[in-house]
Amino acid sequence: MKVYENRGHDAHLGRGRRSFNRQWLAAVLAGVAISGALVPQVVPAAVALVVVDVVSVADGYRFSKLRGETVYNSTSEKIGTLDDLIVGKDRVLFAIIQVGGFLGIGSRLVAVPYTSLQINDDGTRIVLPGATKEQLKSLPEFHYR
């Protein structure tokens, strides 16, 4: 009895599978290319650098030196200490002043616009003109987040 091999049929299936695999791979690669074209490309925005006068910046006040300094009013009465500076989301600067208490016990924090402070040239004297301890204590209490 003679057994016939059907090589033609098997060979045809092999070519069909290879053809299908190539078509599938081409479709996947085309999909990747199309999806890459549809994804918005993020282009980094240019940052505008400004040249500053570093000498005048160096003449400014370092917060590390101002922190803990006594805040006085116009009549040289001690009304608090500078606790912190906060930059608002609108980029407005606020001074956080600790008022009342003794060694931080029983004191409260209040926020005032930084521009309302007067600081002498060497940063050793901070004045909040026209303010009293009582007025500062009546301001809403500031709480850190």
Secondary structure in CASP SS format (residue, H / E / C, confidence):
PFRMAT SS
TARGET T0000
AUTHOR 0000-0000-0000
METHOD secondary structure of the structure
MODEL  1
M C 1.00
K C 1.00
V C 1.00
Y C 1.00
E C 1.00
N C 1.00
R H 1.00
G H 1.00
H H 1.00
D H 1.00
A H 1.00
H H 1.00
L H 1.00
G H 1.00
R H 1.00
G H 1.00
R H 1.00
R H 1.00
S H 1.00
F H 1.00
N H 1.00
R H 1.00
Q H 1.00
W H 1.00
L H 1.00
A H 1.00
A H 1.00
V H 1.00
L H 1.00
A H 1.00
G H 1.00
V H 1.00
A H 1.00
I H 1.00
S H 1.00
G H 1.00
A H 1.00
L H 1.00
V C 1.00
P C 1.00
Q C 1.00
V C 1.00
V C 1.00
P C 1.00
A C 1.00
A C 1.00
V C 1.00
A C 1.00
L C 1.00
V C 1.00
V C 1.00
V C 1.00
D C 1.00
V H 1.00
V H 1.00
S H 1.00
V H 1.00
A H 1.00
D C 1.00
G C 1.00
Y C 1.00
R C 1.00
F H 1.00
S H 1.00
K H 1.00
L H 1.00
R C 1.00
G C 1.00
E C 1.00
T E 1.00
V E 1.00
Y E 1.00
N C 1.00
S C 1.00
T C 1.00
S C 1.00
E C 1.00
K E 1.00
I E 1.00
G E 1.00
T E 1.00
L E 1.00
D E 1.00
D E 1.00
L E 1.00
I E 1.00
V E 1.00
G C 1.00
K C 1.00
D C 1.00
R C 1.00
V C 1.00
L E 1.00
F E 1.00
A E 1.00
I E 1.00
I E 1.00
Q E 1.00
V E 1.00
G C 1.00
G C 1.00
F E 1.00
L C 1.00
G C 1.00
I E 1.00
G C 1.00
S C 1.00
R E 1.00
L E 1.00
V E 1.00
A E 1.00
V E 1.00
P E 1.00
Y H 1.00
T H 1.00
S H 1.00
L C 1.00
Q E 1.00
I E 1.00
N C 1.00
D C 1.00
D C 1.00
G C 1.00
T C 1.00
R C 1.00
I E 1.00
V E 1.00
L C 1.00
P C 1.00
G C 1.00
A C 1.00
T C 1.00
K H 1.00
E H 1.00
Q H 1.00
L H 1.00
K H 1.00
S H 1.00
L C 1.00
P C 1.00
E C 1.00
F C 1.00
H C 1.00
Y C 1.00
R C 1.00
END
